[in-house]
Amino acid sequence: MKFKIDKKKKEILKSYLRSVAAATVTTLLALVADVKPELSVLAGAVVAPLLRYFDKADKSFGINSK
């Protein structure tokens, strides 16, 4: 079974998943790793931009931008 997703919906989904990744990192660092809340929030804030930077398909920002 294949799903066809247009470009706009794909970008929305990727943005949502980056936000989920940032929230997950923040939560795991704060609760599981017992890191200070300030540091876990800082690390979580860095995750989403880094994921977008290293996304080779993103032409507007990051590695393949002009």
mmCIF file as Biopython writes it, N, C-alpha, C and O atoms, coordinates in Angstrom:
data_model
#
loop_
_atom_site.group_PDB
_atom_site.id
_atom_site.type_symbol
_atom_site.label_atom_id
_atom_site.label_alt_id
_atom_site.label_comp_id
_atom_site.label_asym_id
_atom_site.label_entity_id
_atom_site.label_seq_id
_atom_site.pdbx_PDB_ins_code
_atom_site.Cartn_x
_atom_site.Cartn_y
_atom_site.Cartn_z
_atom_site.occupancy
_atom_site.B_iso_or_equiv
_atom_site.auth_seq_id
_atom_site.auth_asym_id
_atom_site.pdbx_PDB_model_num
ATOM 1   N N  . MET A ? 1  ? 0.845  -1.177 0.000  1.0 0.0 1  A 1 
ATOM 2   C CA . MET A ? 1  ? 0.000  0.000  0.000  1.0 0.0 1  A 1 
ATOM 3   C C  . MET A ? 1  ? 0.891  1.240  0.000  1.0 0.0 1  A 1 
ATOM 4   O O  . MET A ? 1  ? 1.755  1.392  0.864  1.0 0.0 1  A 1 
ATOM 5   N N  . LYS A ? 2  ? 0.679  2.112  -0.959 1.0 0.0 2  A 1 
ATOM 6   C CA . LYS A ? 2  ? 1.469  3.333  -1.077 1.0 0.0 2  A 1 
ATOM 7   C C  . LYS A ? 2  ? 0.584  4.549  -0.853 1.0 0.0 2  A 1 
ATOM 8   O O  . LYS A ? 2  ? -0.576 4.594  -1.263 1.0 0.0 2  A 1 
ATOM 9   N N  . PHE A ? 3  ? 1.172  5.526  -0.190 1.0 0.0 3  A 1 
ATOM 10  C CA . PHE A ? 3  ? 0.496  6.796  0.004  1.0 0.0 3  A 1 
ATOM 11  C C  . PHE A ? 3  ? 1.189  7.836  -0.841 1.0 0.0 3  A 1 
ATOM 12  O O  . PHE A ? 3  ? 2.417  7.913  -0.867 1.0 0.0 3  A 1 
ATOM 13  N N  . LYS A ? 4  ? 0.402  8.635  -1.531 1.0 0.0 4  A 1 
ATOM 14  C CA . LYS A ? 4  ? 0.971  9.736  -2.293 1.0 0.0 4  A 1 
ATOM 15  C C  . LYS A ? 4  ? 0.766  11.011 -1.494 1.0 0.0 4  A 1 
ATOM 16  O O  . LYS A ? 4  ? -0.361 11.389 -1.173 1.0 0.0 4  A 1 
ATOM 17  N N  . ILE A ? 5  ? 1.865  11.659 -1.184 1.0 0.0 5  A 1 
ATOM 18  C CA . ILE A ? 5  ? 1.830  12.887 -0.404 1.0 0.0 5  A 1 
ATOM 19  C C  . ILE A ? 5  ? 2.398  13.999 -1.271 1.0 0.0 5  A 1 
ATOM 20  O O  . ILE A ? 5  ? 3.497  13.871 -1.811 1.0 0.0 5  A 1 
ATOM 21  N N  . ASP A ? 6  ? 1.656  15.086 -1.404 1.0 0.0 6  A 1 
ATOM 22  C CA . ASP A ? 6  ? 2.180  16.198 -2.188 1.0 0.0 6  A 1 
ATOM 23  C C  . ASP A ? 6  ? 3.284  16.914 -1.403 1.0 0.0 6  A 1 
ATOM 24  O O  . ASP A ? 6  ? 3.481  16.669 -0.213 1.0 0.0 6  A 1 
ATOM 25  N N  . LYS A ? 7  ? 3.988  17.789 -2.089 1.0 0.0 7  A 1 
ATOM 26  C CA . LYS A ? 7  ? 5.176  18.428 -1.514 1.0 0.0 7  A 1 
ATOM 27  C C  . LYS A ? 7  ? 4.852  19.242 -0.261 1.0 0.0 7  A 1 
ATOM 28  O O  . LYS A ? 7  ? 5.604  19.203 0.713  1.0 0.0 7  A 1 
ATOM 29  N N  . LYS A ? 8  ? 3.748  19.974 -0.279 1.0 0.0 8  A 1 
ATOM 30  C CA . LYS A ? 8  ? 3.392  20.817 0.861  1.0 0.0 8  A 1 
ATOM 31  C C  . LYS A ? 8  ? 3.114  19.968 2.104  1.0 0.0 8  A 1 
ATOM 32  O O  . LYS A ? 8  ? 3.578  20.297 3.197  1.0 0.0 8  A 1 
ATOM 33  N N  . LYS A ? 9  ? 2.367  18.889 1.943  1.0 0.0 9  A 1 
ATOM 34  C CA . LYS A ? 9  ? 2.064  18.021 3.087  1.0 0.0 9  A 1 
ATOM 35  C C  . LYS A ? 9  ? 3.314  17.309 3.591  1.0 0.0 9  A 1 
ATOM 36  O O  . LYS A ? 9  ? 3.457  17.057 4.787  1.0 0.0 9  A 1 
ATOM 37  N N  . LYS A ? 10 ? 4.206  16.991 2.675  1.0 0.0 10 A 1 
ATOM 38  C CA . LYS A ? 10 ? 5.465  16.354 3.076  1.0 0.0 10 A 1 
ATOM 39  C C  . LYS A ? 10 ? 6.304  17.315 3.926  1.0 0.0 10 A 1 
ATOM 40  O O  . LYS A ? 10 ? 6.894  16.902 4.924  1.0 0.0 10 A 1 
ATOM 41  N N  . GLU A ? 11 ? 6.360  18.575 3.541  1.0 0.0 11 A 1 
ATOM 42  C CA . GLU A ? 11 ? 7.096  19.574 4.315  1.0 0.0 11 A 1 
ATOM 43  C C  . GLU A ? 11 ? 6.464  19.781 5.693  1.0 0.0 11 A 1 
ATOM 44  O O  . GLU A ? 11 ? 7.174  19.935 6.687  1.0 0.0 11 A 1 
ATOM 45  N N  . ILE A ? 12 ? 5.150  19.784 5.750  1.0 0.0 12 A 1 
ATOM 46  C CA . ILE A ? 12 ? 4.452  19.912 7.034  1.0 0.0 12 A 1 
ATOM 47  C C  . ILE A ? 12 ? 4.777  18.736 7.933  1.0 0.0 12 A 1 
ATOM 48  O O  . ILE A ? 12 ? 5.038  18.917 9.122  1.0 0.0 12 A 1 
ATOM 49  N N  . LEU A ? 13 ? 4.764  17.539 7.383  1.0 0.0 13 A 1 
ATOM 50  C CA . LEU A ? 13 ? 5.073  16.341 8.155  1.0 0.0 13 A 1 
ATOM 51  C C  . LEU A ? 13 ? 6.513  16.355 8.658  1.0 0.0 13 A 1 
ATOM 52  O O  . LEU A ? 13 ? 6.774  15.992 9.805  1.0 0.0 13 A 1 
ATOM 53  N N  . LYS A ? 14 ? 7.440  16.769 7.813  1.0 0.0 14 A 1 
ATOM 54  C CA . LYS A ? 14 ? 8.840  16.846 8.228  1.0 0.0 14 A 1 
ATOM 55  C C  . LYS A ? 14 ? 9.031  17.867 9.342  1.0 0.0 14 A 1 
ATOM 56  O O  . LYS A ? 14 ? 9.792  17.624 10.278 1.0 0.0 14 A 1 
ATOM 57  N N  . SER A ? 15 ? 8.354  18.997 9.254  1.0 0.0 15 A 1 
ATOM 58  C CA . SER A ? 15 ? 8.431  20.011 10.296 1.0 0.0 15 A 1 
ATOM 59  C C  . SER A ? 15 ? 7.881  19.483 11.618 1.0 0.0 15 A 1 
ATOM 60  O O  . SER A ? 15 ? 8.464  19.709 12.678 1.0 0.0 15 A 1 
ATOM 61  N N  . TYR A ? 16 ? 6.764  18.786 11.543 1.0 0.0 16 A 1 
ATOM 62  C CA . TYR A ? 16 ? 6.165  18.197 12.734 1.0 0.0 16 A 1 
ATOM 63  C C  . TYR A ? 16 ? 7.110  17.176 13.372 1.0 0.0 16 A 1 
ATOM 64  O O  . TYR A ? 16 ? 7.281  17.160 14.591 1.0 0.0 16 A 1 
ATOM 65  N N  . LEU A ? 17 ? 7.712  16.337 12.556 1.0 0.0 17 A 1 
ATOM 66  C CA . LEU A ? 17 ? 8.622  15.319 13.089 1.0 0.0 17 A 1 
ATOM 67  C C  . LEU A ? 17 ? 9.875  15.936 13.707 1.0 0.0 17 A 1 
ATOM 68  O O  . LEU A ? 17 ? 10.410 15.405 14.681 1.0 0.0 17 A 1 
ATOM 69  N N  . ARG A ? 18 ? 10.344 17.046 13.152 1.0 0.0 18 A 1 
ATOM 70  C CA . ARG A ? 18 ? 11.477 17.746 13.780 1.0 0.0 18 A 1 
ATOM 71  C C  . ARG A ? 18 ? 11.080 18.282 15.151 1.0 0.0 18 A 1 
ATOM 72  O O  . ARG A ? 18 ? 11.874 18.231 16.090 1.0 0.0 18 A 1 
ATOM 73  N N  . SER A ? 19 ? 9.872  18.789 15.270 1.0 0.0 19 A 1 
ATOM 74  C CA . SER A ? 19 ? 9.390  19.279 16.565 1.0 0.0 19 A 1 
ATOM 75  C C  . SER A ? 19 ? 9.259  18.147 17.574 1.0 0.0 19 A 1 
ATOM 76  O O  . SER A ? 19 ? 9.599  18.304 18.746 1.0 0.0 19 A 1 
ATOM 77  N N  . VAL A ? 20 ? 8.767  17.014 17.110 1.0 0.0 20 A 1 
ATOM 78  C CA . VAL A ? 20 ? 8.656  15.846 17.993 1.0 0.0 20 A 1 
ATOM 79  C C  . VAL A ? 20 ? 10.040 15.396 18.454 1.0 0.0 20 A 1 
ATOM 80  O O  . VAL A ? 20 ? 10.219 15.049 19.621 1.0 0.0 20 A 1 
ATOM 81  N N  . ALA A ? 21 ? 11.012 15.398 17.556 1.0 0.0 21 A 1 
ATOM 82  C CA . ALA A ? 21 ? 12.373 15.005 17.922 1.0 0.0 21 A 1 
ATOM 83  C C  . ALA A ? 21 ? 12.953 15.949 18.972 1.0 0.0 21 A 1 
ATOM 84  O O  . ALA A ? 21 ? 13.593 15.504 19.925 1.0 0.0 21 A 1 
ATOM 85  N N  . ALA A ? 22 ? 12.731 17.245 18.800 1.0 0.0 22 A 1 
ATOM 86  C CA . ALA A ? 22 ? 13.240 18.212 19.776 1.0 0.0 22 A 1 
ATOM 87  C C  . ALA A ? 22 ? 12.580 18.018 21.137 1.0 0.0 22 A 1 
ATOM 88  O O  . ALA A ? 22 ? 13.254 18.069 22.166 1.0 0.0 22 A 1 
ATOM 89  N N  . ALA A ? 23 ? 11.279 17.797 21.149 1.0 0.0 23 A 1 
ATOM 90  C CA . ALA A ? 23 ? 10.575 17.574 22.414 1.0 0.0 23 A 1 
ATOM 91  C C  . ALA A ? 23 ? 11.023 16.275 23.076 1.0 0.0 23 A 1 
ATOM 92  O O  . ALA A ? 23 ? 11.138 16.204 24.299 1.0 0.0 23 A 1 
ATOM 93  N N  . THR A ? 24 ? 11.274 15.253 22.268 1.0 0.0 24 A 1 
ATOM 94  C CA . THR A ? 24 ? 11.730 13.978 22.808 1.0 0.0 24 A 1 
ATOM 95  C C  . THR A ? 24 ? 13.107 14.097 23.443 1.0 0.0 24 A 1 
ATOM 96  O O  . THR A ? 24 ? 13.338 13.570 24.531 1.0 0.0 24 A 1 
ATOM 97  N N  . VAL A ? 25 ? 14.012 14.780 22.776 1.0 0.0 25 A 1 
ATOM 98  C CA . VAL A ? 25 ? 15.352 14.978 23.335 1.0 0.0 25 A 1 
ATOM 99  C C  . VAL A ? 25 ? 15.270 15.749 24.645 1.0 0.0 25 A 1 
ATOM 100 O O  . VAL A ? 25 ? 15.924 15.387 25.623 1.0 0.0 25 A 1 
ATOM 101 N N  . THR A ? 26 ? 14.479 16.799 24.667 1.0 0.0 26 A 1 
ATOM 102 C CA . THR A ? 26 ? 14.331 17.599 25.883 1.0 0.0 26 A 1 
ATOM 103 C C  . THR A ? 26 ? 13.782 16.766 27.034 1.0 0.0 26 A 1 
ATOM 104 O O  . THR A ? 26 ? 14.297 16.823 28.151 1.0 0.0 26 A 1 
ATOM 105 N N  . THR A ? 27 ? 12.743 15.999 26.759 1.0 0.0 27 A 1 
ATOM 106 C CA . THR A ? 27 ? 12.120 15.176 27.798 1.0 0.0 27 A 1 
ATOM 107 C C  . THR A ? 27 ? 13.067 14.092 28.297 1.0 0.0 27 A 1 
ATOM 108 O O  . THR A ? 27 ? 13.189 13.881 29.504 1.0 0.0 27 A 1 
ATOM 109 N N  . LEU A ? 28 ? 13.731 13.414 27.388 1.0 0.0 28 A 1 
ATOM 110 C CA . LEU A ? 28 ? 14.644 12.347 27.792 1.0 0.0 28 A 1 
ATOM 111 C C  . LEU A ? 28 ? 15.812 12.870 28.613 1.0 0.0 28 A 1 
ATOM 112 O O  . LEU A ? 28 ? 16.206 12.254 29.603 1.0 0.0 28 A 1 
ATOM 113 N N  . LEU A ? 29 ? 16.359 13.996 28.207 1.0 0.0 29 A 1 
ATOM 114 C CA . LEU A ? 29 ? 17.469 14.559 28.976 1.0 0.0 29 A 1 
ATOM 115 C C  . LEU A ? 29 ? 17.028 14.995 30.364 1.0 0.0 29 A 1 
ATOM 116 O O  . LEU A ? 29 ? 17.754 14.806 31.340 1.0 0.0 29 A 1 
ATOM 117 N N  . ALA A ? 30 ? 15.847 15.575 30.451 1.0 0.0 30 A 1 
ATOM 118 C CA . ALA A ? 30 ? 15.370 16.078 31.740 1.0 0.0 30 A 1 
ATOM 119 C C  . ALA A ? 30 ? 14.970 14.946 32.682 1.0 0.0 30 A 1 
ATOM 120 O O  . ALA A ? 30 ? 15.249 15.007 33.879 1.0 0.0 30 A 1 
ATOM 121 N N  . LEU A ? 31 ? 14.320 13.918 32.150 1.0 0.0 31 A 1 
ATOM 122 C CA . LEU A ? 31 ? 13.780 12.872 33.011 1.0 0.0 31 A 1 
ATOM 123 C C  . LEU A ? 31 ? 14.694 11.668 33.170 1.0 0.0 31 A 1 
ATOM 124 O O  . LEU A ? 31 ? 14.918 11.201 34.287 1.0 0.0 31 A 1 
ATOM 125 N N  . VAL A ? 32 ? 15.215 11.169 32.078 1.0 0.0 32 A 1 
ATOM 126 C CA . VAL A ? 32 ? 15.992 9.933  32.130 1.0 0.0 32 A 1 
ATOM 127 C C  . VAL A ? 32 ? 17.452 10.194 32.484 1.0 0.0 32 A 1 
ATOM 128 O O  . VAL A ? 32 ? 18.016 9.519  33.346 1.0 0.0 32 A 1 
ATOM 129 N N  . ALA A ? 33 ? 18.057 11.164 31.827 1.0 0.0 33 A 1 
ATOM 130 C CA . ALA A ? 33 ? 19.481 11.421 32.044 1.0 0.0 33 A 1 
ATOM 131 C C  . ALA A ? 33 ? 19.731 12.307 33.262 1.0 0.0 33 A 1 
ATOM 132 O O  . ALA A ? 33 ? 20.880 12.512 33.655 1.0 0.0 33 A 1 
ATOM 133 N N  . ASP A ? 34 ? 18.677 12.826 33.850 1.0 0.0 34 A 1 
ATOM 134 C CA . ASP A ? 34 ? 18.776 13.670 35.036 1.0 0.0 34 A 1 
ATOM 135 C C  . ASP A ? 34 ? 19.706 14.873 34.825 1.0 0.0 34 A 1 
ATOM 136 O O  . ASP A ? 34 ? 20.519 15.219 35.682 1.0 0.0 34 A 1 
ATOM 137 N N  . VAL A ? 35 ? 19.553 15.491 33.653 1.0 0.0 35 A 1 
ATOM 138 C CA . VAL A ? 35 ? 20.304 16.696 33.327 1.0 0.0 35 A 1 
ATOM 139 C C  . VAL A ? 35 ? 19.508 17.882 33.850 1.0 0.0 35 A 1 
ATOM 140 O O  . VAL A ? 35 ? 18.283 17.813 33.947 1.0 0.0 35 A 1 
ATOM 141 N N  . LYS A ? 36 ? 20.190 18.963 34.187 1.0 0.0 36 A 1 
ATOM 142 C CA . LYS A ? 36 ? 19.495 20.172 34.641 1.0 0.0 36 A 1 
ATOM 143 C C  . LYS A ? 36 ? 18.479 20.602 33.577 1.0 0.0 36 A 1 
ATOM 144 O O  . LYS A ? 36 ? 18.765 20.526 32.382 1.0 0.0 36 A 1 
ATOM 145 N N  . PRO A ? 37 ? 17.313 21.044 34.001 1.0 0.0 37 A 1 
ATOM 146 C CA . PRO A ? 37 ? 16.273 21.438 33.030 1.0 0.0 37 A 1 
ATOM 147 C C  . PRO A ? 37 ? 16.730 22.508 32.040 1.0 0.0 37 A 1 
ATOM 148 O O  . PRO A ? 37 ? 16.340 22.489 30.873 1.0 0.0 37 A 1 
ATOM 149 N N  . GLU A ? 38 ? 17.551 23.433 32.508 1.0 0.0 38 A 1 
ATOM 150 C CA . GLU A ? 38 ? 18.018 24.497 31.614 1.0 0.0 38 A 1 
ATOM 151 C C  . GLU A ? 38 ? 18.852 23.923 30.468 1.0 0.0 38 A 1 
ATOM 152 O O  . GLU A ? 38 ? 18.729 24.356 29.322 1.0 0.0 38 A 1 
ATOM 153 N N  . LEU A ? 39 ? 19.696 22.953 30.787 1.0 0.0 39 A 1 
ATOM 154 C CA . LEU A ? 39 ? 20.544 22.356 29.762 1.0 0.0 39 A 1 
ATOM 155 C C  . LEU A ? 39 ? 19.748 21.458 28.821 1.0 0.0 39 A 1 
ATOM 156 O O  . LEU A ? 39 ? 20.044 21.390 27.628 1.0 0.0 39 A 1 
ATOM 157 N N  . SER A ? 40 ? 18.752 20.777 29.345 1.0 0.0 40 A 1 
ATOM 158 C CA . SER A ? 40 ? 17.949 19.919 28.472 1.0 0.0 40 A 1 
ATOM 159 C C  . SER A ? 40 ? 17.114 20.750 27.505 1.0 0.0 40 A 1 
ATOM 160 O O  . SER A ? 40 ? 16.934 20.356 26.353 1.0 0.0 40 A 1 
ATOM 161 N N  . VAL A ? 41 ? 16.606 21.883 27.952 1.0 0.0 41 A 1 
ATOM 162 C CA . VAL A ? 41 ? 15.853 22.777 27.060 1.0 0.0 41 A 1 
ATOM 163 C C  . VAL A ? 41 ? 16.780 23.344 25.991 1.0 0.0 41 A 1 
ATOM 164 O O  . VAL A ? 41 ? 16.398 23.446 24.826 1.0 0.0 41 A 1 
ATOM 165 N N  . LEU A ? 42 ? 17.977 23.707 26.377 1.0 0.0 42 A 1 
ATOM 166 C CA . LEU A ? 42 ? 18.948 24.229 25.415 1.0 0.0 42 A 1 
ATOM 167 C C  . LEU A ? 42 ? 19.299 23.170 24.367 1.0 0.0 42 A 1 
ATOM 168 O O  . LEU A ? 42 ? 19.353 23.473 23.175 1.0 0.0 42 A 1 
ATOM 169 N N  . ALA A ? 43 ? 19.533 21.946 24.801 1.0 0.0 43 A 1 
ATOM 170 C CA . ALA A ? 43 ? 19.845 20.865 23.855 1.0 0.0 43 A 1 
ATOM 171 C C  . ALA A ? 43 ? 18.657 20.578 22.944 1.0 0.0 43 A 1 
ATOM 172 O O  . ALA A ? 43 ? 18.834 20.342 21.749 1.0 0.0 43 A 1 
ATOM 173 N N  . GLY A ? 44 ? 17.450 20.598 23.501 1.0 0.0 44 A 1 
ATOM 174 C CA . GLY A ? 44 ? 16.259 20.372 22.692 1.0 0.0 44 A 1 
ATOM 175 C C  . GLY A ? 44 ? 16.040 21.465 21.660 1.0 0.0 44 A 1 
ATOM 176 O O  . GLY A ? 44 ? 15.544 21.205 20.564 1.0 0.0 44 A 1 
ATOM 177 N N  . ALA A ? 45 ? 16.408 22.681 22.012 1.0 0.0 45 A 1 
ATOM 178 C CA . ALA A ? 45 ? 16.243 23.808 21.083 1.0 0.0 45 A 1 
ATOM 179 C C  . ALA A ? 45 ? 17.207 23.719 19.904 1.0 0.0 45 A 1 
ATOM 180 O O  . ALA A ? 45 ? 16.947 24.298 18.849 1.0 0.0 45 A 1 
ATOM 181 N N  . VAL A ? 46 ? 18.294 23.014 20.067 1.0 0.0 46 A 1 
ATOM 182 C CA . VAL A ? 46 ? 19.289 22.891 19.013 1.0 0.0 46 A 1 
ATOM 183 C C  . VAL A ? 46 ? 18.950 21.756 18.047 1.0 0.0 46 A 1 
ATOM 184 O O  . VAL A ? 46 ? 19.400 21.768 16.901 1.0 0.0 46 A 1 
ATOM 185 N N  . VAL A ? 47 ? 18.168 20.782 18.493 1.0 0.0 47 A 1 
ATOM 186 C CA . VAL A ? 47 ? 17.906 19.583 17.695 1.0 0.0 47 A 1 
ATOM 187 C C  . VAL A ? 47 ? 17.168 19.895 16.392 1.0 0.0 47 A 1 
ATOM 188 O O  . VAL A ? 47 ? 17.615 19.467 15.327 1.0 0.0 47 A 1 
ATOM 189 N N  . ALA A ? 48 ? 16.073 20.614 16.445 1.0 0.0 48 A 1 
ATOM 190 C CA . ALA A ? 48 ? 15.269 20.865 15.241 1.0 0.0 48 A 1 
ATOM 191 C C  . ALA A ? 48 ? 16.043 21.625 14.158 1.0 0.0 48 A 1 
ATOM 192 O O  . ALA A ? 48 ? 16.003 21.217 12.997 1.0 0.0 48 A 1 
ATOM 193 N N  . PRO A ? 49 ? 16.745 22.712 14.495 1.0 0.0 49 A 1 
ATOM 194 C CA . PRO A ? 49 ? 17.525 23.379 13.448 1.0 0.0 49 A 1 
ATOM 195 C C  . PRO A ? 49 ? 18.640 22.499 12.873 1.0 0.0 49 A 1 
ATOM 196 O O  . PRO A ? 49 ? 18.938 22.573 11.681 1.0 0.0 49 A 1 
ATOM 197 N N  . LEU A ? 50 ? 19.252 21.671 13.715 1.0 0.0 50 A 1 
ATOM 198 C CA . LEU A ? 50 ? 20.292 20.775 13.206 1.0 0.0 50 A 1 
ATOM 199 C C  . LEU A ? 50 ? 19.717 19.730 12.256 1.0 0.0 50 A 1 
ATOM 200 O O  . LEU A ? 50 ? 20.323 19.417 11.231 1.0 0.0 50 A 1 
ATOM 201 N N  . LEU A ? 51 ? 18.559 19.195 12.593 1.0 0.0 51 A 1 
ATOM 202 C CA . LEU A ? 51 ? 17.923 18.230 11.698 1.0 0.0 51 A 1 
ATOM 203 C C  . LEU A ? 51 ? 17.590 18.869 10.355 1.0 0.0 51 A 1 
ATOM 204 O O  . LEU A ? 51 ? 17.740 18.244 9.305  1.0 0.0 51 A 1 
ATOM 205 N N  . ARG A ? 52 ? 17.141 20.103 10.398 1.0 0.0 52 A 1 
ATOM 206 C CA . ARG A ? 52 ? 16.822 20.780 9.141  1.0 0.0 52 A 1 
ATOM 207 C C  . ARG A ? 52 ? 18.097 21.114 8.373  1.0 0.0 52 A 1 
ATOM 208 O O  . ARG A ? 52 ? 18.115 21.032 7.145  1.0 0.0 52 A 1 
ATOM 209 N N  . TYR A ? 53 ? 19.147 21.483 9.068  1.0 0.0 53 A 1 
ATOM 210 C CA . TYR A ? 53 ? 20.415 21.806 8.414  1.0 0.0 53 A 1 
ATOM 211 C C  . TYR A ? 53 ? 20.978 20.604 7.657  1.0 0.0 53 A 1 
ATOM 212 O O  . TYR A ? 53 ? 21.480 20.749 6.543  1.0 0.0 53 A 1 
ATOM 213 N N  . PHE A ? 54 ? 20.895 19.429 8.257  1.0 0.0 54 A 1 
ATOM 214 C CA . PHE A ? 54 ? 21.466 18.240 7.647  1.0 0.0 54 A 1 
ATOM 215 C C  . PHE A ? 54 ? 20.511 17.508 6.699  1.0 0.0 54 A 1 
ATOM 216 O O  . PHE A ? 54 ? 20.858 16.450 6.175  1.0 0.0 54 A 1 
ATOM 217 N N  . ASP A ? 55 ? 19.332 18.051 6.475  1.0 0.0 55 A 1 
ATOM 218 C CA . ASP A ? 55 ? 18.382 17.462 5.539  1.0 0.0 55 A 1 
ATOM 219 C C  . ASP A ? 55 ? 18.799 17.841 4.114  1.0 0.0 55 A 1 
ATOM 220 O O  . ASP A ? 55 ? 18.711 19.002 3.715  1.0 0.0 55 A 1 
ATOM 221 N N  . LYS A ? 56 ? 19.246 16.851 3.367  1.0 0.0 56 A 1 
ATOM 222 C CA . LYS A ? 56 ? 19.735 17.118 2.012  1.0 0.0 56 A 1 
ATOM 223 C C  . LYS A ? 56 ? 18.626 17.535 1.058  1.0 0.0 56 A 1 
ATOM 224 O O  . LYS A ? 56 ? 18.902 18.164 0.036  1.0 0.0 56 A 1 
ATOM 225 N N  . ALA A ? 57 ? 17.388 17.203 1.366  1.0 0.0 57 A 1 
ATOM 226 C CA . ALA A ? 57 ? 16.269 17.555 0.493  1.0 0.0 57 A 1 
ATOM 227 C C  . ALA A ? 57 ? 15.810 18.993 0.693  1.0 0.0 57 A 1 
ATOM 228 O O  . ALA A ? 57 ? 15.081 19.523 -0.145 1.0 0.0 57 A 1 
ATOM 229 N N  . ASP A ? 58 ? 16.219 19.633 1.778  1.0 0.0 58 A 1 
ATOM 230 C CA . ASP A ? 58 ? 15.794 21.005 2.076  1.0 0.0 58 A 1 
ATOM 231 C C  . ASP A ? 58 ? 16.721 21.986 1.358  1.0 0.0 58 A 1 
ATOM 232 O O  . ASP A ? 58 ? 17.874 22.164 1.750  1.0 0.0 58 A 1 
ATOM 233 N N  . LYS A ? 59 ? 16.212 22.610 0.320  1.0 0.0 59 A 1 
ATOM 234 C CA . LYS A ? 59 ? 17.032 23.521 -0.492 1.0 0.0 59 A 1 
ATOM 235 C C  . LYS A ? 59 ? 17.079 24.944 0.062  1.0 0.0 59 A 1 
ATOM 236 O O  . LYS A ? 59 ? 17.933 25.735 -0.337 1.0 0.0 59 A 1 
ATOM 237 N N  . SER A ? 60 ? 16.163 25.277 0.983  1.0 0.0 60 A 1 
ATOM 238 C CA . SER A ? 60 ? 16.092 26.654 1.470  1.0 0.0 60 A 1 
ATOM 239 C C  . SER A ? 60 ? 16.974 26.905 2.680  1.0 0.0 60 A 1 
ATOM 240 O O  . SER A ? 60 ? 17.209 28.058 3.041  1.0 0.0 60 A 1 
ATOM 241 N N  . PHE A ? 61 ? 17.469 25.844 3.317  1.0 0.0 61 A 1 
ATOM 242 C CA . PHE A ? 61 ? 18.226 26.007 4.553  1.0 0.0 61 A 1 
ATOM 243 C C  . PHE A ? 61 ? 19.171 24.829 4.695  1.0 0.0 61 A 1 
ATOM 244 O O  . PHE A ? 61 ? 18.778 23.684 4.472  1.0 0.0 61 A 1 
ATOM 245 N N  . GLY A ? 62 ? 20.391 25.097 5.057  1.0 0.0 62 A 1 
ATOM 246 C CA . GLY A ? 62 ? 21.293 23.995 5.382  1.0 0.0 62 A 1 
ATOM 247 C C  . GLY A ? 62 ? 22.341 23.689 4.335  1.0 0.0 62 A 1 
ATOM 248 O O  . GLY A ? 62 ? 22.815 24.573 3.621  1.0 0.0 62 A 1 
ATOM 249 N N  . ILE A ? 63 ? 22.692 22.414 4.259  1.0 0.0 63 A 1 
ATOM 250 C CA . ILE A ? 63 ? 23.818 21.965 3.459  1.0 0.0 63 A 1 
ATOM 251 C C  . ILE A ? 63 ? 23.660 22.319 1.985  1.0 0.0 63 A 1 
ATOM 252 O O  . ILE A ? 63 ? 24.613 22.786 1.362  1.0 0.0 63 A 1 
ATOM 253 N N  . ASN A ? 64 ? 22.486 22.107 1.420  1.0 0.0 64 A 1 
ATOM 254 C CA . ASN A ? 64 ? 22.279 22.317 -0.010 1.0 0.0 64 A 1 
ATOM 255 C C  . ASN A ? 64 ? 21.692 23.676 -0.352 1.0 0.0 64 A 1 
ATOM 256 O O  . ASN A ? 64 ? 21.247 23.876 -1.482 1.0 0.0 64 A 1 
ATOM 257 N N  . SER A ? 65 ? 21.677 24.599 0.568  1.0 0.0 65 A 1 
ATOM 258 C CA . SER A ? 65 ? 21.115 25.926 0.274  1.0 0.0 65 A 1 
ATOM 259 C C  . SER A ? 65 ? 22.115 26.740 -0.535 1.0 0.0 65 A 1 
ATOM 260 O O  . SER A ? 65 ? 23.315 26.466 -0.548 1.0 0.0 65 A 1 
ATOM 261 N N  . LYS A ? 66 ? 21.578 27.742 -1.203 1.0 0.0 66 A 1 
ATOM 262 C CA . LYS A ? 66 ? 22.431 28.601 -2.039 1.0 0.0 66 A 1 
ATOM 263 C C  . LYS A ? 66 ? 22.635 29.939 -1.387 1.0 0.0 66 A 1 
ATOM 264 O O  . LYS A ? 66 ? 23.324 30.797 -1.940 1.0 0.0 66 A 1 
#
